[in-house]
Amino acid sequence: MLYTDNVNRLIFWVLIPLILFSFISFRIIEWQIFKDGGRKEIAQQHLENLRNLKDINCLILGGSNSFFSLSAEHMSRNDEFNCYNLSLINEGYSDESYFAYVKSMPIKQIEIAHVFYSTAYLLADDKVFAERLKNNANKIGISGDSSFRLFGGSLALRLKNFLEGKPFSPSYLLYPNPNERGDFNFELYDGCDPERINNSWSLTTKQDELKNWIKSNLLRIKNLFPNAEVYLVLPSKLANSLNKANLANLSNYLQAQANDQSFRYIEQSLFSNTDELCFGFQHANQIGRKKRTTELLDLIHSE
């Protein structure tokens, strides 16, 4: 009986506290080594670029699809445009953070004549769009959610990642700094992977919320750049026959809204094959970026 009591005391006063201490220590270490994938550095590089770039009259806004898939450098070869690509990965995680960041840039807002807003959230599924709305509610910053969490991925999973040569921490993928025009620098990136390309995308069923969301963001852009002609660009993506009807309905709605409001709507064509993609269903590689940017310029001038 005495032996059992001693064992119980050992478990209660030593073993359990040791386990709790180890668990909390692991979470703190995991939190401290969190990396944002270079997002703060990218944001800072945009700031430095724009301090040195004069007479900008054109901006590309959006998330990773426009960061990867549109080129301000290419567009600026046209005499009409002197463009900068101010896209951020994950579109700054929340709308308030992204547009506050855009507003903070050293840009003469009244001199911006063209804004191309290419947002992949128009193509988001329920999970991705719900996460955007949640991030908006929580006002997540442009580096993502790096808050401390007591519960998360298991230690076993972290050790498995470590043994397989994968990142131990839940850090984001690392992206290079943009070039002087804000474009994605493919020359410094080796992450394009055919195995990460897929066309299994679907549109959110929360269409009313999506419509309110896009209206709100277009209004933000018009308020920031009152003299700009705003183009809402539906990004290129891999063909997916399952979404044809829903995509057509969304496109028709956006075109009708463009006719009623002060913006222009452009739907870009599908990517013809995976050779034009870096990963996902709408992140272009260098080939796809050139094709998509050339097409965008053609569509603008054909209207």
CORCORCOR-V124777 format. One line per field, one symbol per residue. phi: phi as a letter, one per 40 degrees, with the letter a starting at -180 (. if undefined). burial: I if it has 24 or more other C-alpha atoms within 12 Angstrom, else O. Layout:
phi->???
burial->???
This chain:
phi->.ccccccccccccbccdccccccccccccdcccdbcggcccccccdccdccbbbfcbabbbibcccccbbbcccccccccbbbbcbcbdgfggacccccccdccccbcccccbabbbbbcccbccdccccccccccccfccccgcbccbcbaccccccccccccgcdcccccccbccccccgcccccbbbccadcccabccaccccccccccccdccccdccccbcccccbcbcccaccaccbdccccccccccccccccbcabbbbcccccacccbcagbabccccccccccccdccccccc
burial->OOOOOOOOOOOOOOOOOOOOOOOOOIIOOIIOOIIIIIIIOIIIIIIOIIOOIOOIIIIIIIIIIIIIIIIIIIIIOOOOIIIIIIIIIIIIIIIIIIIOIIIOIOIIIOOIIIIIIIIIIIIIOOOIIOOIIOIIOOOIIIIIIOOOOOOOOOOOOOOOOOOOOOOIIIIOOOIIIIIIIIIIIIOOOOOIOOOOIOIOIIIIOIIOOIIOIIIOIIOIIIOIIOOIIIIIIIIIIIIIOOIOOOIOOIIOOIOOOIOOOIIIIIIIIIIOIIOIIIIIIIIIIIIIIIIIIIIIIOOIOOO
